[in-house]
Amino acid sequence: MEARAVAQPHGPTTPSAGFDAVILAGGRGSRLGGVSKGELEVGGRRLVDIAVVAAEDAGARRIIVVGQVAVDPPAVVVREEPPFGGPAAGLATALASVESPRLLLLACDLPRAAELVALLVGHLESPPAELREPDDTPGPDGAVIVDAGGRVQWLAGLYRAEAVKHALESFQGPGVHGLPLRRILEHLELARVLDETGATADIDTPEQLEAARVLAASSSPIQPTDQPTTRKEPSAMTEKPKHLPPEALDEWLAEAKRLLELDDDLDIAAVLDVAKDVAHNVARPAAPLTTFALGVALGRRSSTADSPEVFARLAELVTARALAWDHTA
C-alpha cells in the first residue's frame, strides 16, 4: 500500500542511521539547448545548489555531486567514465564515496528538493500515528517518492546503501552505462511516499524552467524598488516561446510555401497533431525534428497525386510509435 505523505518537519531531521547524499548533475541538458541543468538558476540559486542545501539542511553526512559542475566544500564532485552515462552510471560512480548506511538520491533539476527530502526523512523517522495506515511502515530498503499520477520518482529516494550496491552488482557484466535507473532499483523493497503538492515537478524543457522561475518569484519577497536589478540577455532555449494565433499560421504557411516554391496543399491539422503527440510523449524538441523527417520521407516516397495518402500513412506510423514511446529513467 502506498504511504501517505507526511507533514514537512520544522528544521533538520536526520534518520537515526545517518545518510549520505548523491546528487546527479551529469546530464547533457539536450532539451535545454545543451545547458547544464545544475547551472540553471531558479529563485536566484543554481539548481545544483538547491539540491545540495536541501541535503545539508536534512543532515547529510557527505554530499557527492556527479557531473561537470562546481560546488562548495565539503560537497565533492565525481564524474562517471565515460561521461554522460546516465543516472545509473552516475549512481554507480558515486557509491564508491558513500560511507553511511543510507543513501539520499536526488536529481539536480528539482527546484523543490527540500520538500521531497523532508517527506523522505520524515517517513523513515516513522510517520505520526494519525497519518499511518495499518501497514504503513518503512520498507526494509528505504523509501521513494511517488507523484500524484502514480509514477515512481526514482531520483527522489532514500535508500539502504547496501541494497543499492547489491542491485548494481547484478549488472556488472553488461554494465550500467545508459541503463534506466528503474531497472536497478525496481526490485528493492521500498515504502512509497506520496507527493501531494507537486514538489516532484522537475525541469526538462524551457517551459518547465520558466514555470519554476515564475513559481519561485511569486513565493519570494518583493525586492525594494531602490535596489538595482539586472536583466539577462534572452535565450531562445530558456525564454517563454512565442506563439502564433491560428490565423497567423495560415499566413506564415503561405509565405513559407512561396519561399520554398511548393504548390502542394498541406494538411496543417495532421502535421500539428503529429507534432503534438511527439512533443507530449517523447520530448518537445523531437516535434520539429520529426515533422522535418516526415517531410523528407514524403518527398522520397510520393508524387503530387498520391502525397495525401502517403502522408497519412507515414503520420499514422509515427504517431503510433510516439504514443507507445517509453524512455524513462
N, C-alpha and C positions, 0 to 999 in steps of 0.2 A: 504494500500500500504506500502511496506517496506521502511523504512527510509534509506537514503543514509548515508554511513559512513562519519563522519566529520573529518577534519584535527586535529591532536593531538595538543592541546594548549600548549603554552610555559609557564611553571611554574604552580603553583597550581591554580585551578579554583574551586570554591565552589558554588553549586546551592544556589540561594538566600534563599531557605527554610532551608538549612543545612541538614546534613545527618550523621547517624552513620553507621559503617561498621560491618558486621558479616562475619567472615572467617571460613569456615567449614574445620576442620582438624581432624575429628574423625573417618576416615575410617580405616579399618584393613590393607590396602595395600597388600591384599592377592595375587594380581598378581605381586607384587614386593617382594615376599618372606616373607611377614609379616612385612616389614619395614614401619614405619610410614612415610607417604608421606611428612608431614611437616618437617621432619628431613633430608630429602634428600637435597643435595647441587647441585646447578646449578650456574656456574659462580662464585663459591666461597661463595655463600649465600644460607642459608636454604630456601626452598620453602615457608615456613610459613612467614619468614622474608620478602621475596619479596612481598608477598601479603600485609603484614602489612605496609610496607614502601609505597606501591602504594596507600593505603588508606590514610595514613598520609599526603603524598605529595598532595593529591587531596583535603585535608581539612576536613577529617572526624573528627567529634567532639569526638566520642567514638569509640573504636575498641574492639569488642568482638570476641575472638577466641574460637571455640568449638572443644574440643579434648584433648587428653593427650599429651600436648606439652607445653614447657616453652616459654614464651615471655617476653620481657622487658616492664615495665610500661611506659606509662599509659595504654597500652593494658591490657585487663583482659582475663582470661581463665575460661570457664564454661564447664560443661560436661553433656550430656543428661543421663537420668537414665531410663532403664538400658543402658549401653554404647553400641556403635555400632548399634544405632537405625536407621542409615541412615540420609541423608541430611534433610528430612522433620522434623524428631525428633530433630536434631541439631538446625534447624532454630527455632522451637517452643521453645526450651530451651533458646536460645539467645534473643528472643523477650522480655523476662522479663527485660532485661537490656537495651533495646533500648529506647531512650528518644526523639530523633529527629523525625521530620515529615517524613523523607525519610530514606530508608534502602539500603545501598550498600551491595549486597550479592556476595561473591566470594568463589570459591573453592580454596584450598591451593595449588593445583597442576598446577597452571597457571604461567609458567616462564615469560610470557609477560603480567602479570596482569596490569602493569602500562598503557600499550597501550589500554587495554579494558576499564579501568576506565576513561581514557581520552576521549574515544569515548562516553561513557555513560554520563559523566558530561557535555561534550561539547554539546551533543544533547539536554539535558534538559535545558541547558542555552540558547537554541534557536540556531539552525544551521544558518550559514551565508546564506543570501538570495540566493546567486548564487548556493548553494548546496541543496536548498529546493525544494521539489516537491509541487504542489498546495495544497495537503492535508497532507504535511509532518509536523505534529505538535506533540509535546509530548503527549503520551497517558495520560489520567487522572490518571492512576495508576502507571505510570512510564515508564521505557524503559528496553529492554532486548536485548542482543547481539544475532545475527543470523549469523552462519558461511556461508562460500561460497557455501556449499551444501544445504542451506536452513534449517538446523537443528537449532532449538531454544536452546540456551545455558542458561538454567535456572539459573545456578550457576555463571552467569556473568550478573547481572541486578541491576538496581537502582529503587527500588520500593517504593510506598507510604506505610509507615509502617502500617497505619490503615487498608488499603486494605488487606495486608497480614494477619493481625490479624483476620479480619473477615473471610478470606478464611480458616484459620486454625480452627476457631471455628466450622465450619460446620463438622469437623471430630473429634470433642471432644468425641463423643460416641464411635466409633470404635477405635479411637486413630490413631496416625500418625507413630508409630514405624514400620519401614520397608516400609512405603508408598512412592511411587515415588514422587519426588518433583513436577513433571509435573502435577500430579493430584491436587496439592494445587494451583498452580499458573496459570494454563492454562485458567482460566475463567476471569482473570484480563484484563483490557483494557490497553494494553501496546504498545508503539511505538517499532518497531523492527529495530534495528540499525545494519547495515551490517558490518561485519568484512571482509574486502577485502584483508588483508595481512596475514591471518593465525594465528593471535595472540591468537585464541581460542585453539590452539594445547595444550592439557593437557598431563599429564604423568600418564599412567595406566600400562605400561609394561616396562621391562628393555630396550627394543629397543627404546621406546619413550624417556626414560631418557637419553640414550646415544645420541640420536639425539639432544635433548635440550642442553646437555653439549657441543656437537660439535658446535652448533649454537652460544652458549654463548662464547665459546673460540674464534671462528672466528670473533666475533664482539668486543672482548676485546683487549686492548693494549697489545703488546708483552712485556713480562717481560724481564728486563735486564738479560744478561747471568750470571752476577756475583751474582745474588740473588739465595739462596738455594731453591730448590724445594723438596717437599715431595711426596712420592708415596704411595697411599693407597694399602693395600692388595686387590687383585681382589676378586670379589664376583660373584658367579655363577648366581645370580639373577639381577645383575646390570651391569656386563660387557657384551660387544657385544658377542652374541653366536657364537660358531664355526660351520661352515657349511661344510658338506662333498660334494665333487664333485660327479656327477652321477655315475661314475664308481666305486667309493669307497663305495657307498651304497650297490651294489651287493656283494662286497667283505665282507662288515660288516654283511649283512644279512646272507650270507653263514656261517660265523663264529658263529653268534647268533643261527642259526638253529642247528649247530653242538653241541653247548654247551647245548641247550635245548632238544636235541635229537628229532628234528622234521623232518619228511620226507615229509610233505605236501608242495606242491607248493603254494606260497603266491602271491596274486595279488598286487604287490607293488604299482602300479599306483592307484588302487582303495583305498588302505589304505591311501596313501598320499592325495588323493582327499578328503576323509572324514576328515582327519586332517586339511587340508587347509580350508575347509568350516566351520568347528567348530572354528578354530582359528580366522577366519575373522569375523564370525557372533556372536560368543559367547565370547570367550577370549582365548588368546594363551595357558595358562596353561591347558585349558579344552581339548586341542587337544590330548596330550598323555594319559590323563585320559580316554578320550572317546575311543581311539583305544585299550587301555587295556581292557575296559569294553566290547568292541566288541569281543576281543579275548576270554574272559571268556564266553560270550554268545554263541559264535560259538562252543566252546568246549562242552558246555552243550547240544546244540540243534542239532548237526550234527555228521555224521560219515565221514570217509575218502571219501567215494563215493559221498556224496551229499554236502560236505562242500563248494564248489564253489557257488552253487545255494543258500545255506543258507546264506553265507556271503553276496552275492549280495543283498538279501532281507533285511538283517539287515543294511547294509551300506546305502541302499536307504532310509530306515526308519529314521536312524539317520541324514542323510544329509537333508532330507525334514524338520525335526524338527529344525535343526540348521539354515537353511535358513529362517525359519519363526520366529526365536527367536527374541524377543524384550524385552530387560531388561534394560530400560533407567532410568535415574534419574528422 
